[in-house]
Amino acid sequence: MKRNVCAHSFPLRTFLFSGGEALKGIFSQFPSSTARFNSASNGFQSSKMRFDSGFANNIKNVSDAVSLFREMVQMRPSPSVIEFTQLLNRLVEFKQYLVVISLFKEMCNSRIRVDDVTLSVVINSFCLVGRVDFAFSILGIFFKSGYCPSVITFSTLLRGLFSQNRVCDAQELFKKIVNEKLCEPTEVTYGIVIDGLCKIGNTSAAIKILRFMESGMCKPNVISYSTIIDNLCKDQMHDEALAFFKEMVGKGIAPDVVTYNSLIHGLCNIGKWEEAMKFFNEMLKFKLSPNVVTFSILIDGLCKEGKIEEAELIVKIMIQRGEKPDAVTYGALMDGYCLLGRIEEARGVFDRMLSLGVDPSIQTYNILINGYCKKKKIDAAMHLFREISQKGLISDIVTYNTILQGLFYVGRCVDAQELFNKMKKDGQKLNIYTHGIMLRGLTENGHIDEALSLLYMIENNEQHLSSSWYNVIIHGLCQHGKLDDARAIFNTLFLKGLDVDKITFNTMITGLCSRGLLKEATELITKMKENCCYPNEATYNIIVQGCLKGGEHADALMYLTEMDRRGFLLHVSTCTNILELLPSKGNDHILHKAIQNFNPIEKPTSC
């Protein structure tokens, strides 16, 4: 499935952008980024340096580079463009892309000659700061100066376009490269295109690129195949992934660790352990050493299946083979213990990780905090929560949401409200789950008025409203006997243009049935159908129970007949109601048939 729309598109005629106009526009938006660097050389003896092939390697920091640049600009005769470009490349190694752009601006203002290599460095820097549009303007200077961009330059632009989700432009540029023979694409070029298409979920287009490679001089390699195999696994197209794997091996392309990791991960996710272990053993057979990612995948999969002892064994094997477990590995193990409710053992893994010198990540803290909250050990969770900042980490929205849920779980609504207010004060970006947790926590703990106040605040501040928030409020109002308020909110959903789903309808129908308002509940089922939101199994169980409790046995039998016709099953609570009626309605064949077809499934009747 495609996961991208072509946004922020710009025409590729920026190839022809005037060099002078381009530089004016670029430099007006990129002021000097070197002012914060002291011109003192910090002991760097730049003026005594010989400009040999490795001179740039002696530059140890950004201040040294800027200091040397200042001296180079003043030198007469001026150093060659090669030396200036080497200095810019050194800054790229320091990931100081804005400084590169700033120094390039100074070079242009000082009329220092630049060549195609210099321009390629600047194009790469613009792409890495997310300004691929300016990178294309530099490409215009390329053509105006009579230089021919290399395949590296075009590959850089392709990568920049994909990184900004300008997929249509990337595809257009690639077609232009191929059709107009702007350069000969390499394995790297094809790899960028295949990876970019896979990342937006367009695996079919990526496969077409791979097939196109097969028809040319540059054949697909292990990276091309592995990228597609990985994406097919993520899309749960495991048979297709395995077919590609066989095709790759059949063509004499040896799979690498990345290939095997993708397959093992995909198979673990669907519980195919025998096949996953077959590939793991195949790696060992071909003397291809599993890495920390391979082991972490296996450990995570085993833990999700509840096979914690087997997961611990994999950790031991991992260490024996010289692979050091990382925070991801230990996090998977901790999560496995938490899923089994063995929180103290999860804490033991956490302490083991620290004792071995592995720094915890925010994810490992979140796993342990969640485990404590589920066991209602909120004080232990809060202790870890406060410890996060002491470790130099920053709590993310998952951390806050987990703590909020834990506080509500043990009834500490005031503390939850205080934390929520602190989140807003500190500028923490709240998400749909944060609001849902607050609304559910307040309603379930009987704080209906506070929940309604929060809902109205959300309505005033949020651009995108979620029907799930209203489901929580409606359910809470119905449970606490405030049916009129629930009905009023329900009716406003249509005016707000929200998608009213089956959960919303079923929640409201449950509330109406609990008050014996069967006629209104029936009318709501009709409204469901009118809104193309067709009643499901839960809807029928709710209305049948309502009819039985309200003494409307004939209506209950009508709905039971319709349920049988549509292949819906009875829930346990519905069957219990029917069994209570059998002594007085023992001759009713529909009731008997309902019991015979009974296949109890535990589901909340409000779903």
C-alpha positions, -999 to +999 in steps of 0.1 A: +000+000+000+013+034-009+021+056+021+028+089+004+013+117-016+034+140-038+036+171-017+055+204-021+064+195-056+085+218-077+094+217-114+127+204-125+132+234-147+152+247-117+180+231-137+180+263-157+178+287-127+201+317-133+233+313-113+233+349-100+196+350-091+200+316-074+229+328-052+210+359-042+179+340-031+199+313-013+223+337+006+194+359+017+180+329+036+213+315+049+231+342+069+266+335+082+269+305+104+305+311+113+302+341+136+300+320+167+334+305+160+363+325+174+388+335+147+416+325+171+432+292+160+431+274+193+468+266+188+463+254+152+493+266+132+475+270+100+499+295+084+527+271+086+508+242+071+518+226+039+489+221+016+495+184+008+469+158+000+462+151+037+463+186+052+426+187+060+429+156+082+449+178+106+419+200+112+404+188+145+374+210+150+351+236+134+370+266+149+402+253+133+385+250+099+370+285+100+403+300+112+422+283+084+396+294+058+401+330+069+438+327+064+434+310+030+411+338+018+439+364+026+468+344+011+485+356-021+487+337-043+454+321-032+454+284-025+438+263-052+402+253-054+413+218-044+424+230-010+393+250-004+371+220-014+391+197+009+384+221+038+347+221+030+347+183+028+363+182+063+334+203+076+310+178+060+327+151+080+320+172+111+283+174+100+286+212+099+265+216+068+254+252+075+290+262+080+298+247+046+271+268+030+282+299+049+319+295+037+307+288+002+289+321+003+321+339+014+340+322-014+316+335-040+317+370-025+355+369-025+354+357-061+373+325-052+371+300-080+349+270-074+347+238-096+323+210-100+336+191-070+330+222-048+295+226-061+288+189-055+299+194-018+275+224-015+246+205-032+251+176-007+251+201+022+218+217+011+202+183+007+214+173+042+198+205+058+165+197+040+168+224+013+169+204-019+153+233-037+184+253-032+205+223-042+188+224-076+196+261-079+233+252-074+228+226-101+217+255-124+251+271-116+267+238-126+253+240-161+258+277-165+295+273-156+299+246-182+304+217-158+289+183-163+273+169-131+286+135-122+265+105-112+274+113-076+258+147-079+226+133-094+225+105-068+228+131-040+198+151-055+177+119-057+185+111-021+176+147-011+142+145-029+133+112-013+143+125+021+118+153+017+091+130+004+092+147-030+087+113-046+071+125-078+101+148-084+126+121-076+109+098-101+108+125-127+145+133-122+154+096-124+135+093-157+153+124-170+187+109-160+179+076-179+160+090-209+184+120-216+215+100-206+226+128-181+248+102-165+252+064-162+233+053-130+253+032-107+243+005-081+242+034-056+218+054-078+194+025-083+197+017-046+186+052-036+155+050-059+145+015-047+150+024-011+130+057-015+101+039-032+101+012-006+100+037+023+067+052+010+053+017+005+054+016-033+071-018-034+056-026-069+074+005-084+106-005-066+104-040-082+099-024-116+132-005-111+149-037-101+136-054-133+148-024-153+183-028-138+183-064-150+179-052-186+210-029-184+246-030-177+242-023-139+227-055-124+208-057-091+230-064-061+224-078-026+214-043-014+187-039-041+172-073-033+175-070+005+157-036+004+127-051-015+127-083+007+126-061+038+097-041+026+077-072+015+082-086+050+070-053+065+039-055+043+034-091+055+039-104+020+062-132+033+056-156+004+067-129-021+097-121+001+108-157+002+104-159-036+127-129-041+152-145-017+152-177-038+155-157-070+185-137-056+203-169-045+195-185-078+213-157-096+244-162-075+239-131-053+250-141-018+226-128+009+241-108+037+232-103+074+206-076+064+188-100+041+186-127+067+176-102+094+146-090+073+134-126+067+139-137+103+121-106+116+092-111+092+088-148+100+090-141+138+062-115+135+038-142+122+050-168+146+068-190+120+095-200+144+107-231+126+113-212+094+130-183+112+153-207+130+160-224+097+174-191+083+193-185+115+210-219+112+216-212+075+235-181+084+257-201+107+262-228+081+275-202+056+297-187+083+277-155+082+279-142+117+246-130+132+249-095+146+232-078+176+202-070+154+197-106+145+199-118+181+176-089+192+150-099+166+150-135+178+148-125+215+120-100+209+100-126+189+105-153+216+095-129+243+063-119+225+054-156+224+060-160+261+091-181+256+112-162+280+135-191+289+144-197+253+150-159+249+175-160+279+192-189+262+196-168+230+212-141+251+238-165+265+246-178+230+249-142+218+274-134+245+293-166+238+297-157+202+312-123+212+282-101+204+274-076+232+237-072+239+226-035+236+197-016+251+173-029+224+182-065+233+177-060+270+145-040+264+130-069+245+139-093+274+124-068+299+093-066+278+090-104+278+091-106+316+066-077+319+041-094+295+042-124+318+037-102+349+071-110+362+081-074+369+108-081+395+127-102+369+122-074+344+138-051+369+166-076+373+174-075+336+174-037+338+199-038+367+220-064+348+221-041+318+234-012+340+260-034+357+274-043+323+278-007+313+250-006+288+233+028+289+195+026+291+174+043+265+141+060+271+125+030+255+139+007+282+126+030+309+092+031+292+090-007+292+098-010+329+075+019+339+046+003+319+053-030+337+051-014+372+020+005+363+002-026+351+010-043+385-003-011+402+032-004+416+028+033+408+054+045+434+081+023+418+070+037+384+072+073+396+107+066+410+119+055+376+101+085+360+121+109+382+153+090+375+151+096+337+162+132+339+191+122+363+204+099+336+205+127+310+175+113+291+143+131+282+109+116+289+088+113+257+051+114+252+050+076+257+065+080+291+040+106+302+010+087+288+021+055+306+024+074+339-009+091+334-026+058+328-009+042+358-021+070+381-057+067+370-054+029+373-048+032+410-073+061+414-048+089+419-068+114+398-054+145+414-018+134+407-028+126+371-044+160+367-013+177+381+010+158+358-012+167+328-011+204+337+027+202+341+030+186+306+011+215+291+031+240+311+064+224+300+053+225+263+051+187+260+033+180+227+001+161+236-013+135+212-046+118+207-037+091+232-029+117+260-064+132+257-080+098+255-062+086+287-073+118+305-109+115+294-112+078+301-094+081+335-116+110+347-149+093+335-140+059+349-132+074+383-165+093+384-151+128+375-176+134+348-177+172+351-139+175+349-140+152+318-166+174+301-146+205+309-115+189+294-135+178+263-147+214+257-111+227+261-099+201+236-126+212+212-115+248+214-078+241+210-075+211+186-079+213+149-085+176+144-111+161+167-113+123+174-145+104+176-128+081+202-128+110+227-165+113+224-170+075+227-153+077+261-174+106+273-207+091+260-199+058+277-191+075+310-222+096+309-244+066+302-227+046+330-234+074+355-270+078+345-266+111+325-283+099+294-296+133+284-261+147+283-249+116+264-277+120+239-269+157+234-232+150+227-240+121+204-262+144+183-235+170+180-211+146+164-230+147+131-230+185+132-192+185+138-187+163+107-171+135+126-172+099+115-196+082+139-185+046+140-200+013+153-184+018+187-202+052+191-236+038+180-232+007+202-222+028+232-253+049+228-276+019+222-263+003+253-271+034+273-306+036+259-313-001+266-301+003+302-328+028+307-354+007+289-357+031+260-360+003+234-379+022+208-352+049+207-325+022+206-342+005+177-345+038+158-307+042+164-301+009+147-321+022+117-300+053+117-268+032+117-280+016+084-289+050+069-253+062+077-238+031+060-225+020+094-241-014+095-249-032+128-223-058+138-224-088+162-220-066+192-250-044+182-273-074+179-262-088+213-268-054+229-303-050+215-313-086+222-303-082+258-322-050+260-353-065+246-351-095+269-346-074+300-374-051+289-399-079+284-400-074+246-395-111+239-410-110+204-386-082+193-357-102+209-367-133+189-368-111+157-333-099+163-322-135+172-336-147+139-317-120+120-285-128+139-288-164+129-294-154+093-263-132+093-241-158+110-236-137+142-229-155+175-243-150+209-222-135+237-221-152+271-243-126+287-269-129+260-270-166+263-275-163+301-305-140+295-320-166+271-314-195+296-333-175+322-363-173+299-364-210+288-385-222+317-413-198+307-407-200+269-396-236+267-415-244+235-400-216+215-379-232+187-360-200+180-347-199+216-337-235+214-320-229+180-301-200+195-289-221+223-279-249+200-259-225+178-243-209+209-206-204+207-197-182+237-172-155+230-161-130+257-165-095+243-177-063+259-212-057+246-204-020+240-179-027+213 
